[in-house]
Amino acid sequence: MVTVTMLSPTSNVPSMTLADEKLALTLESQPKSSPNAKTKSKYYNDWPNDQGFHTVDEQRSPVELHVTGDIPAYTAGTLYRTGPGKNTFDYKNGKKFEVSHWFDGFTQVHRFEIQAPEGSSTTTRVFYNSRQSVDTLIERMRETGDGAPFSFAQKRDPCQSFFKKVMAIFGPTIPRDFGAPDAQNIGVSLSVNMPGLPSKPLDPKSPSDPKYANIKTLVNKTDANAYQYIDPETLEPIGLATQTTLHPLLKGPMSATHAKTDPLNGDVYNFNLELSRKSTYRVFRASMSTSQTDILAIITDAPAAYLHSLFLTPHFVVLCVWGSHFSYGGMSILYHRNVIDSIAPLDPSKPCLWYVVDRSPAKRGVVAKYTSDPFFCFHTINAYEEPSPSNPSAEEEEEEVVDLVLDASCYDDLSVLKRFYYPNLLSSSPDALKYVGEKGESTRPWLGRFRLPGVPLPTSNSNPNSNPNTPNHPPPAPALKEFSIPRSLSLDLPTLNPSFITHPHRYTYGVTDRGSSTFFDGLAKFDSHTQTTTFWSEHAQSAGEAIFVPDPAARRDEKTGRVAAEDEDRGVLLSAVLDGIGGRSYLLCLDARTMREVGRADVDGVVGFGFHGCHVPSGGEGRGRVGDY
């Protein structure tokens, strides 16, 4: 059953249960594959998904996919996806190694090359190839019988010596004996032309192609101080780097996989976290124009925490230290050698801390600090500035202030981290039943909007601050929660029209978990003006992150030159989807306005459930900058 559903909340409470059917408008059509109601399935709700969590096949040479429907010509370019592929292998001694957690699956990169129709043809063509990025790592593990040296959540041998654990943490991020490009498991998100990183020679087997002329670097990233260079065509790992390449002080082991790119000039913003008894966050900017990196703020009064992303507005970087604090200031990683067991339970008495960092030429460091009720978050959505009601009048000689508006996909606690162990996700696993329906409510996100009022803008009299560690901000003020959307209407892995990054937006797109499956069960479009959500779902079809590709024919605002508000949703969504019953994947193309399918490209195999990706338009940066959003 293909379903497009529009829902709105009856209350503004995150704990709302699943769909109130009085509010549902459902449009149905016959499914391509319908479950047999007379046969009891071994999969929860007859929604198989096991294949997407362990993919053993690679397609190293591009193959053309069968296209049905109408994939618009303006999607021409390359869609890259990265994330876990296989999760098990056999040691040479015959024993089996099994990855415990989805976040630690062995990285595989996927590439969909989309070609616009040529000549008399009216059909868009799609080619696909994929490659594992960890061949040397797996081979060394097979030979030695060891587990991965560091992970997000891998279960460990409790008898391992403390000394060995200490050396694994305090050794180099990329040890000398693991310096092969494919000897590190790095694969949560991808960056194109990351400023400050030197170019690497491409795979000599990669033919020279003008469509890749504007891709100087393609790198795999994770929540650590490491980058893996990938050849943009063959997907061959070709190099490794750390953030010390950008700046020598960026030596801490932790960072956000989701850096933020200025959509106007391509500068990239992130933080580096150095763990110690008094941990240090260094918020930095890597300049696209100069390839230089400067440190904008040094924060030493915040607890060390697992932070997957941050916020960006036209004048500020916002670092929210939410409730995923490392125990013992991060020193617990020494024992556990993974992230998840080193995070203390969310403490309701410890508020989230919001740090507003100036990114203007004035470089004023932290200019404001706020607190809010605690929550957890993987993904921020967008942030922008609005005139503040507390602005001084024209006659008053006071600095101008703005309010910052920030959207994120939030969780009440940290239980979602434990849910992502493989046995809790596989539709054939009895353990997954602990999280289906209302039993898994706390592991589902709610969309939140926050307001940080009265942030002072830089002025012409602002003097550059040469010491980013200088505390020049007032005591913390309260962050205001503007709304929280019920879980039944919310989403994660969020995306939006990139023209609206750092500007007010109306629509957010993402994946849903409404209890139909043991994993993601559809795609959603949230309208922040009406606070309604439109869903796309089809039985046993597990969709991954959706990437918004804007229609270049969208109307433009005469004043700003950006896409006009009435055409914000003019474009399509691209998502890799697993047909659990058919046992194959396809690249789905949805109309972003109606959330209806317009086309698909069928893969003769399974594209693993990855994390994130990016779309690089044909012609490169001339058709829009590809950034970290």
C-alpha positions as CSV (number, residue, x, y, z in Angstrom):
1,M,0.0,0.0,0.0
2,V,1.4,3.3,-1.1
3,T,0.3,5.9,1.4
4,V,0.5,9.7,1.4
5,T,-0.8,11.0,4.7
6,M,-1.2,14.5,6.1
7,L,-1.4,14.7,9.9
8,S,-1.6,17.6,12.4
9,P,-1.3,17.6,16.2
10,T,-4.1,17.6,18.6
11,S,-1.8,18.8,21.4
12,N,1.7,20.2,21.6
13,V,3.1,17.3,23.7
14,P,6.0,15.2,22.4
15,S,4.5,12.0,24.0
16,M,1.4,11.9,21.7
17,T,0.8,8.4,20.5
18,L,0.4,7.3,16.9
19,A,-1.9,8.7,14.3
20,D,-5.3,10.2,15.3
21,E,-7.2,8.8,12.3
22,K,-9.7,11.7,12.3
23,L,-6.9,13.9,11.1
24,A,-5.6,11.6,8.3
25,L,-6.1,12.0,4.6
26,T,-5.0,8.8,2.9
27,L,-4.6,8.2,-0.8
28,E,-4.0,4.6,-1.7
29,S,-2.9,2.6,-4.7
30,Q,-2.2,-1.1,-5.3
31,P,1.2,-2.1,-4.0
32,K,3.8,-3.7,-6.3
33,S,4.5,-6.3,-3.7
34,S,1.8,-7.1,-1.1
35,P,2.4,-9.4,1.9
36,N,0.5,-12.7,2.0
37,A,-1.9,-12.3,4.9
38,K,-2.4,-16.1,5.2
39,T,1.3,-16.8,5.8
40,K,2.8,-15.9,9.2
41,S,6.0,-14.0,8.6
42,K,9.2,-14.4,10.7
43,Y,9.6,-10.6,10.3
44,Y,7.8,-8.0,12.4
45,N,4.7,-6.8,10.6
46,D,5.9,-8.7,7.5
47,W,8.4,-5.9,7.0
48,P,11.8,-7.5,6.3
49,N,14.9,-5.3,6.7
50,D,17.7,-7.7,7.7
51,Q,19.3,-7.4,4.3
52,G,19.9,-3.7,4.7
53,F,22.1,-4.2,7.8
54,H,24.6,-6.6,6.3
55,T,25.6,-6.0,2.6
56,V,28.4,-8.1,1.4
57,D,28.3,-7.2,-2.3
58,E,30.3,-4.4,-4.0
59,Q,29.7,-3.0,-7.4
60,R,33.1,-1.6,-8.3
61,S,32.4,-1.0,-12.0
62,P,29.4,1.3,-12.7
63,V,26.3,-0.4,-14.1
64,E,23.3,1.2,-15.6
65,L,20.1,1.0,-13.7
66,H,16.6,0.4,-15.0
67,V,14.6,3.7,-14.7
68,T,10.8,3.9,-14.4
69,G,8.8,7.1,-14.2
70,D,10.4,10.5,-14.7
71,I,13.5,11.5,-12.8
72,P,13.9,15.2,-13.6
73,A,16.8,16.2,-15.8
74,Y,17.9,18.8,-13.3
75,T,18.9,16.1,-10.9
76,A,21.9,15.4,-13.2
77,G,25.0,15.0,-11.1
78,T,26.2,12.5,-8.6
79,L,24.5,11.3,-5.4
80,Y,27.0,9.9,-2.9
81,R,26.0,7.8,0.2
82,T,28.1,6.5,3.0
83,G,27.5,4.3,6.0
84,P,27.7,0.7,7.3
85,G,27.9,-2.2,4.9
86,K,28.8,-5.6,6.3
87,N,28.8,-6.2,10.0
88,T,30.5,-9.6,10.4
89,F,33.5,-11.6,9.0
90,D,35.4,-14.7,9.9
91,Y,38.8,-14.6,11.6
92,K,41.5,-16.8,10.1
93,N,41.3,-19.0,13.1
94,G,37.7,-19.8,12.2
95,K,36.0,-17.7,14.9
96,K,33.5,-15.0,13.8
97,F,33.7,-11.3,14.5
98,E,30.3,-9.6,14.8
99,V,29.8,-5.8,15.0
100,S,27.5,-4.9,17.9
101,H,26.1,-1.6,16.9
102,W,24.8,-0.1,13.7
103,F,27.1,2.9,14.1
104,D,30.1,0.6,13.9
105,G,29.3,-1.3,10.7
106,F,32.1,-1.4,8.2
107,T,31.9,1.5,5.9
108,Q,30.8,1.2,2.3
109,V,30.4,4.2,-0.1
110,H,27.7,4.3,-2.8
111,R,27.6,6.5,-5.9
112,F,24.6,7.1,-8.2
113,E,25.6,9.0,-11.3
114,I,22.5,10.7,-12.9
115,Q,22.7,11.8,-16.5
116,A,20.3,14.1,-18.1
117,P,18.6,13.0,-21.4
118,E,20.6,13.6,-24.5
119,G,19.6,13.9,-28.1
120,S,16.1,12.5,-28.9
121,S,16.0,10.6,-25.6
122,T,13.6,11.8,-22.9
123,T,14.8,9.4,-20.2
124,T,17.2,10.3,-17.4
125,R,19.9,7.6,-17.1
126,V,21.3,6.4,-13.7
127,F,24.5,4.5,-13.1
128,Y,25.5,2.9,-9.8
129,N,28.8,1.7,-8.2
130,S,29.9,1.0,-4.6
131,R,33.0,0.1,-2.7
132,Q,34.0,-0.9,0.8
133,S,36.4,1.6,2.5
134,V,37.9,-0.7,5.1
135,D,39.6,-3.6,3.3
136,T,43.0,-3.3,5.1
137,L,41.3,-2.9,8.5
138,I,39.3,-6.0,8.1
139,E,42.2,-8.0,6.8
140,R,44.4,-7.0,9.7
141,M,41.7,-7.8,12.2
142,R,41.3,-11.2,10.5
143,E,45.0,-11.9,10.9
144,T,45.4,-10.7,14.4
145,G,42.1,-11.8,15.9
146,D,41.7,-8.4,17.5
147,G,38.6,-6.2,17.4
148,A,38.5,-2.6,16.0
149,P,40.9,-0.4,18.0
150,F,38.2,2.2,18.8
151,S,34.5,2.3,18.2
152,F,31.2,3.9,19.0
153,A,29.6,1.0,20.8
154,Q,31.4,-2.3,20.2
155,K,31.2,-4.7,23.1
156,R,34.7,-5.4,24.6
157,D,36.6,-8.2,26.3
158,P,36.5,-7.1,30.0
159,C,39.8,-9.0,30.6
160,Q,41.8,-6.8,28.2
161,S,44.6,-5.0,30.1
162,F,44.1,-1.4,31.2
163,F,47.5,-0.5,29.8
164,K,46.5,-1.6,26.3
165,K,43.3,0.5,26.6
166,V,45.2,3.6,27.7
167,M,47.6,3.2,24.7
168,A,44.7,2.9,22.3
169,I,43.2,6.1,23.4
170,F,46.3,8.2,23.9
171,G,48.1,6.9,20.8
172,P,47.7,8.9,17.6
173,T,44.3,9.2,16.1
174,I,45.7,7.4,13.0
175,P,48.5,5.1,14.3
176,R,51.5,4.7,12.1
177,D,50.8,1.0,11.6
178,F,47.2,1.7,10.6
179,G,48.1,4.4,8.1
180,A,46.7,2.7,5.0
181,P,43.9,4.8,3.5
182,D,41.4,1.9,4.0
183,A,42.6,1.0,7.6
184,Q,40.2,3.3,9.4
185,N,36.5,2.9,9.7
186,I,35.4,6.4,8.9
187,G,32.0,6.8,7.3
188,V,29.1,8.8,8.8
189,S,29.0,11.8,6.4
190,L,30.7,13.1,3.3
191,S,32.3,16.5,2.5
192,V,33.1,17.8,-1.0
193,N,36.0,20.3,-1.3
194,M,36.5,20.6,2.5
195,P,38.6,23.8,2.9
196,G,42.0,23.6,4.4
197,L,42.6,19.9,3.4
198,P,45.2,19.5,0.7
199,S,44.2,17.7,-2.5
200,K,45.1,14.1,-3.0
201,P,46.1,12.4,-6.3
202,L,43.1,10.5,-7.6
203,D,43.1,6.8,-8.3
204,P,45.2,6.3,-11.4
205,K,42.5,3.9,-12.7
206,S,40.0,6.8,-12.5
207,P,39.5,8.2,-16.0
208,S,39.7,12.0,-16.5
209,D,36.2,13.3,-16.7
210,P,35.2,16.9,-16.9
211,K,32.1,16.4,-14.7
212,Y,34.5,15.8,-11.7
213,A,36.6,18.9,-12.4
214,N,35.1,20.8,-9.6
215,I,35.4,18.0,-7.0
216,K,38.9,18.6,-5.6
217,T,38.4,16.4,-2.6
218,L,35.7,14.0,-1.4
219,V,36.2,12.9,2.2
220,N,34.5,10.5,4.6
221,K,33.9,11.9,8.1
222,T,32.8,10.7,11.5
223,D,32.5,12.1,15.1
224,A,36.3,12.0,15.5
225,N,39.3,13.9,14.5
226,A,39.9,12.1,11.2
227,Y,39.1,12.3,7.5
228,Q,39.3,9.6,4.8
229,Y,39.9,10.8,1.2
230,I,37.8,9.0,-1.4
231,D,38.3,9.0,-5.2
232,P,35.1,10.6,-6.5
233,E,34.6,8.1,-9.3
234,T,36.1,4.8,-8.3
235,L,35.4,5.3,-4.6
236,E,38.9,4.0,-3.8
237,P,40.2,5.3,-0.4
238,I,43.3,7.4,-1.3
239,G,44.4,9.1,1.9
240,L,43.9,10.0,5.6
241,A,44.1,13.2,7.5
242,T,43.3,14.7,10.9
243,Q,42.2,18.1,12.0
244,T,45.7,19.0,12.9
245,T,46.2,19.4,9.2
246,L,43.8,22.4,9.5
247,H,45.3,23.8,12.7
248,P,47.9,22.4,15.2
249,L,45.7,23.1,18.2
250,L,42.9,20.9,16.9
251,K,44.4,17.8,18.5
252,G,41.5,16.5,20.6
253,P,39.9,13.2,19.5
254,M,36.3,14.3,19.2
255,S,34.5,16.5,16.7
256,A,31.1,16.8,15.0
257,T,30.5,14.8,11.8
258,H,28.1,17.5,10.8
259,A,30.2,20.6,10.3
260,K,28.3,23.6,9.0
261,T,29.1,25.4,5.7
262,D,28.4,29.1,5.1
263,P,26.2,28.9,1.9
264,L,27.6,32.2,0.6
265,N,31.4,31.7,0.8
266,G,31.9,28.0,1.5
267,D,33.7,28.5,4.9
268,V,33.3,25.5,7.2
269,Y,32.6,25.7,10.9
270,N,33.1,22.9,13.5
271,F,34.6,22.2,16.9
272,N,37.3,20.0,18.3
273,L,37.0,18.5,21.7
274,E,40.1,17.8,23.7
275,L,39.4,15.5,26.7
276,S,41.1,16.0,30.0
277,R,40.3,16.7,33.6
278,K,39.1,20.1,32.3
279,S,38.0,19.4,28.7
280,T,38.3,22.1,26.0
281,Y,36.1,22.9,23.0
282,R,37.8,24.8,20.2
283,V,35.3,26.3,17.8
284,F,37.0,26.9,14.5
285,R,36.5,28.1,10.9
286,A,38.2,26.8,7.8
287,S,38.2,29.4,5.1
288,M,37.4,28.5,1.5
289,S,39.1,31.5,0.1
290,T,42.4,31.3,2.0
291,S,42.5,27.6,3.1
292,Q,43.5,28.9,6.5
293,T,41.8,27.9,9.8
294,D,41.3,30.2,12.7
295,I,40.0,29.4,16.2
296,L,36.9,31.5,17.0
297,A,36.4,30.5,20.6
298,I,37.8,28.3,23.4
299,I,35.2,26.9,25.8
300,T,36.4,25.4,29.1
301,D,33.3,25.7,31.3
302,A,31.2,23.0,29.5
303,P,31.1,19.3,30.2
304,A,32.7,17.0,27.6
305,A,29.8,15.5,25.6
306,Y,29.0,13.5,22.5
307,L,27.9,16.2,20.0
308,H,27.0,15.1,16.5
309,S,26.2,18.5,15.0
310,L,26.0,22.3,15.7
311,F,24.1,25.4,14.4
312,L,25.0,28.2,12.1
313,T,23.4,31.6,11.5
314,P,24.6,34.6,9.3
315,H,26.6,36.0,12.2
316,F,27.1,33.2,14.7
317,V,28.1,29.6,15.4
318,V,26.0,28.1,18.1
319,L,27.3,25.1,20.1
320,C,24.7,23.4,22.2
321,V,26.1,21.0,24.8
322,W,23.1,18.7,25.3
323,G,22.6,15.9,27.7
324,S,25.1,13.3,26.4
325,H,27.9,14.1,28.9
326,F,30.9,11.8,29.1
327,S,31.4,10.4,32.6
328,Y,34.5,11.5,34.4
329,G,35.1,14.2,31.9
330,G,35.7,11.7,29.1
331,M,38.2,9.7,31.0
332,S,35.8,6.7,31.0
333,I,36.7,6.2,27.3
334,L,40.0,4.9,28.6
335,Y,38.3,1.9,30.1
336,H,35.4,1.3,27.7
337,R,37.3,2.2,24.4
338,N,34.0,3.2,22.9
339,V,31.7,6.2,23.1
340,I,28.3,4.8,24.1
341,D,29.5,3.2,27.4
342,S,31.4,6.3,28.3
343,I,28.2,8.5,28.2
344,A,26.5,9.0,31.5
345,P,22.7,8.7,31.8
346,L,21.0,12.0,30.9
347,D,20.7,14.0,34.2
348,P,17.5,16.0,34.3
349,S,19.1,18.4,36.8
350,K,21.8,19.4,34.3
351,P,20.5,21.9,31.7
352,C,21.7,22.1,28.1
353,L,24.2,24.8,27.6
354,W,24.1,27.0,24.5
355,Y,27.2,29.0,23.5
356,V,26.8,31.7,20.9
357,V,30.1,32.4,19.1
358,D,30.7,35.4,16.9
359,R,31.9,34.5,13.4
360,S,32.1,38.0,12.1
361,P,35.5,39.7,11.4
362,A,35.2,41.2,14.9
363,K,35.9,37.6,16.3
364,R,34.5,38.5,19.7
365,G,34.5,34.9,20.9
366,V,31.5,33.7,23.0
367,V,29.1,36.7,23.1
368,A,26.2,35.0,24.9
369,K,25.3,31.9,26.8
370,Y,21.9,30.3,27.5
371,T,20.5,27.3,29.3
372,S,17.4,25.1,28.6
373,D,15.8,22.0,29.9
374,P,18.0,18.9,29.1
375,F,17.4,16.9,25.9
376,F,19.5,14.8,23.5
377,C,20.0,15.4,19.8
378,F,21.8,13.9,16.8
379,H,20.8,16.4,14.1
380,T,20.3,20.1,14.1
381,I,18.1,21.3,11.2
382,N,18.6,25.0,10.6
383,A,19.1,28.3,12.4
384,Y,18.5,32.0,11.5
385,E,18.3,35.4,12.9
386,E,15.2,37.7,13.6
387,P,15.0,41.3,14.8
388,S,14.7,41.2,18.6
389,P,11.8,42.9,20.4
390,S,14.4,44.2,22.8
391,N,16.2,46.2,20.1
392,P,17.1,49.7,21.2
393,S,15.3,52.6,19.4
394,A,17.1,54.6,16.7
395,E,17.7,57.3,19.3
396,E,19.4,55.0,21.8
397,E,23.1,54.5,21.4
398,E,23.1,50.8,22.3
399,E,24.2,47.8,20.3
400,E,21.7,46.1,18.1
401,V,20.5,42.7,19.1
402,V,18.8,39.8,17.4
403,D,17.0,36.7,18.4
404,L,18.4,33.4,17.1
405,V,15.8,30.8,16.1
406,L,17.1,27.2,16.0
407,D,15.4,23.9,15.0
408,A,16.5,20.4,15.9
409,S,15.3,16.8,16.0
410,C,15.3,16.0,19.8
411,Y,15.0,13.1,22.2
412,D,14.0,13.1,25.8
413,D,16.8,10.8,26.9
414,L,19.6,8.6,25.5
415,S,17.7,5.4,25.0
416,V,17.9,5.8,21.3
417,L,21.6,5.1,21.4
418,K,21.0,1.6,22.9
419,R,18.2,1.0,20.4
420,F,20.7,1.0,17.5
421,Y,22.4,-2.2,18.6
422,Y,21.8,-4.6,15.7
423,P,19.5,-7.1,17.5
424,N,17.2,-4.2,18.3
425,L,16.9,-3.2,14.7
426,L,16.6,-6.5,12.7
427,S,13.0,-7.3,11.9
428,S,13.7,-11.0,12.5
429,S,15.1,-10.4,16.0
430,P,12.9,-10.9,19.1
431,D,14.9,-8.1,20.8
432,A,13.5,-5.6,18.3
433,L,10.0,-6.1,19.8
434,K,11.1,-4.1,22.8
435,Y,11.0,-1.0,20.7
436,V,8.0,-1.3,18.5
437,G,4.8,0.7,19.0
438,E,4.4,2.6,22.2
439,K,7.1,0.6,23.9
440,G,9.7,2.5,21.8
441,E,8.3,6.0,22.2
442,S,11.3,7.4,24.1
443,T,13.5,6.3,21.2
444,R,11.6,8.4,18.7
445,P,12.4,12.1,18.0
446,W,10.3,15.2,18.4
447,L,10.9,18.4,16.5
448,G,11.8,21.4,18.6
449,R,12.2,25.1,17.9
450,F,14.2,27.2,20.4
451,R,14.8,30.9,20.6
452,L,17.9,32.6,22.0
453,P,16.8,36.2,22.7
454,G,18.8,39.4,22.6
455,V,22.2,38.3,21.0
456,P,24.3,41.4,20.4
457,L,25.4,41.9,16.8
458,P,28.9,43.1,15.9
459,T,29.2,46.8,15.2
460,S,31.6,48.9,13.3
461,N,33.2,49.7,16.7
462,S,33.8,46.1,17.6
463,N,37.5,45.4,18.0
464,P,38.9,42.0,16.9
465,N,39.5,39.8,19.9
466,S,43.0,38.3,19.7
467,N,42.3,35.9,22.6
468,P,39.3,33.6,21.8
469,N,39.5,32.3,25.4
470,T,38.5,35.7,26.9
471,P,35.1,35.4,28.6
472,N,33.2,38.5,27.5
473,H,29.6,37.3,27.9
474,P,27.0,37.9,30.6
475,P,25.6,35.1,32.9
476,P,23.5,32.5,31.2
477,A,20.0,33.5,30.1
478,P,17.1,31.1,29.5
479,A,16.6,29.7,26.0
480,L,13.0,29.7,25.1
481,K,11.2,26.6,23.6
482,E,8.9,27.9,20.9
483,F,7.3,24.6,20.1
484,S,7.8,20.8,20.3
485,I,6.0,18.7,17.8
486,P,4.5,15.3,18.7
487,R,6.7,12.3,17.9
488,S,3.9,11.0,15.6
489,L,4.5,14.0,13.4
490,S,8.3,14.3,13.7
491,L,11.3,13.0,11.8
492,D,15.1,12.6,11.9
493,L,17.9,12.7,9.4
494,P,16.5,16.1,8.5
495,T,17.1,18.1,5.3
496,L,15.7,21.1,3.6
497,N,16.0,23.2,0.5
498,P,19.7,24.4,0.7
499,S,18.7,27.9,-0.5
500,F,17.1,28.4,3.0
501,I,20.1,27.4,5.1
502,T,20.7,30.2,7.7
503,H,17.3,31.8,6.6
504,P,13.8,31.3,7.8
505,H,12.4,28.0,6.3
506,R,9.0,26.4,6.2
507,Y,9.6,22.8,5.3
508,T,11.8,20.1,6.8
509,Y,12.1,16.6,5.3
510,G,13.4,13.4,6.9
511,V,12.8,9.7,7.8
512,T,10.1,8.5,10.1
513,D,9.7,5.8,12.7
514,R,6.0,5.4,13.4
515,G,6.1,1.8,14.6
516,S,5.3,0.0,11.3
517,S,8.7,-1.4,11.2
518,T,11.6,-2.1,13.6
519,F,13.5,0.6,11.8
520,F,12.7,3.6,9.5
521,D,9.3,3.2,7.9
522,G,8.8,6.2,5.6
523,L,9.6,9.7,4.6
524,A,8.0,12.9,5.9
525,K,7.6,16.6,5.1
526,F,7.0,18.9,8.1
527,D,5.3,22.3,7.6
528,S,6.3,24.6,10.4
529,H,3.6,27.2,9.5
530,T,0.7,24.8,9.8
531,Q,2.5,22.3,12.0
532,T,1.3,19.5,9.9
533,T,3.2,16.5,8.4
534,T,2.8,14.8,5.1
535,F,4.1,11.2,5.0
536,W,5.2,8.9,2.2
537,S,5.2,5.2,3.0
538,E,4.9,1.9,1.3
539,H,4.7,-1.5,3.0
540,A,8.0,-3.2,3.6
541,Q,9.9,-0.3,1.9
542,S,12.6,1.1,4.2
543,A,13.8,4.5,3.1
544,G,17.1,6.2,3.9
545,E,18.0,9.8,4.3
546,A,16.3,12.0,1.7
547,I,18.4,14.6,-0.2
548,F,16.6,17.7,-1.5
549,V,17.5,18.7,-5.1
550,P,16.1,22.1,-5.9
551,D,14.4,22.8,-9.2
552,P,16.6,25.5,-11.0
553,A,13.4,26.9,-12.5
554,A,12.1,27.9,-9.1
555,R,11.0,31.6,-8.8
556,R,13.5,34.0,-7.2
557,D,12.9,36.7,-4.7
558,E,13.7,40.1,-6.4
559,K,15.3,41.5,-3.2
560,T,17.4,38.6,-2.0
561,G,18.0,36.6,-5.2
562,R,17.3,33.5,-3.2
563,V,14.5,31.0,-4.0
564,A,11.1,32.7,-3.4
565,A,9.2,31.4,-0.3
566,E,6.3,30.1,-2.4
567,D,8.7,27.8,-4.3
568,E,10.6,26.5,-1.2
569,D,9.3,23.0,-1.8
570,R,9.9,23.1,-5.6
571,G,12.3,20.2,-6.2
572,V,12.6,16.5,-5.6
573,L,13.9,14.2,-2.8
574,L,16.3,11.4,-3.6
575,S,16.4,8.4,-1.2
576,A,17.9,4.9,-1.4
577,V,15.1,2.5,-0.4
578,L,15.2,-1.2,0.4
579,D,12.3,-3.3,-0.9
580,G,12.3,-5.8,2.0
581,I,10.0,-8.3,0.2
582,G,11.8,-8.1,-3.2
583,G,15.2,-8.1,-1.6
584,R,16.6,-5.3,-3.7
585,S,17.1,-1.5,-3.4
586,Y,16.1,1.4,-5.6
587,L,16.8,5.1,-5.8
588,L,13.5,6.8,-5.2
589,C,12.6,10.2,-6.5
590,L,9.7,12.0,-4.8
591,D,8.1,15.3,-5.7
592,A,9.0,17.4,-2.7
593,R,5.8,19.4,-2.9
594,T,3.3,16.5,-3.0
595,M,5.5,13.7,-1.5
596,R,4.4,11.5,-4.4
597,E,6.8,9.2,-6.4
598,V,7.8,10.5,-9.8
599,G,10.5,8.0,-10.7
600,R,12.9,5.3,-9.5
601,A,16.0,3.5,-10.6
602,D,16.2,-0.2,-9.6
603,V,19.4,-1.7,-8.2
604,D,20.1,-5.3,-8.8
605,G,21.2,-5.8,-5.2
606,V,21.0,-4.2,-1.8
607,V,22.2,-0.7,-0.9
608,G,23.0,-0.9,2.8
609,F,21.2,1.3,5.3
610,G,23.7,4.2,5.4
611,F,23.7,7.4,7.3
612,H,24.3,10.4,5.2
613,G,25.2,11.6,1.7
614,C,25.3,14.6,-0.7
615,H,24.3,15.5,-4.2
616,V,26.9,17.1,-6.4
617,P,25.2,18.8,-9.4
618,S,26.6,18.4,-12.9
619,G,28.8,21.4,-13.6
620,G,30.0,21.5,-10.0
621,E,29.9,24.7,-8.0
622,G,28.5,26.7,-10.8
623,R,25.1,25.2,-10.0
624,G,25.2,25.7,-6.3
625,R,27.7,25.1,-3.5
626,V,27.8,21.6,-2.0
627,G,28.2,22.1,1.7
628,D,27.9,20.5,5.2
629,Y,24.4,21.2,6.3
